[in-house]
Amino acid sequence: PGWDRDPEGERPEPWDGIRCSRSSDTALSKPLDEAFSLWKKLLENHGIPEVRSLEQTVSSLQLLAALYRLQDKPIQALESFLLLRSLCRRLGDRLGTANSLCQLTQILLQLECPSQAQVFLEELELCLGEDEGSE
């Protein structure tokens, strides 16, 4: 159709219109960092947090970690998945715990940290073994 080509007939690259700088990156991640700090403070006490909806809290932490991954911030994503794992354990949510452990393992492997990833894999095996034992 021609609408997707510039005047010289070249097709624009997807990132041509995207301009990022350190200040815009900081501005985009600031709300996520603030949310992370609030979740961390809320979950620092042991036990189940008093929130309106535990399901929504779990979903919010999953989303936070996913957004950090999309922003290519693996350390923050790791921290978010660690919080999520902690909450899922407290709730007795084995599937949520297992998912968190898988995500933690994947990020650590991407960061080329296989020995740390192994720790979470072993924890995952225990988690899945507990699940099989309860059936």
Disulfide bonds with the S-S distance in Angstrom:
none
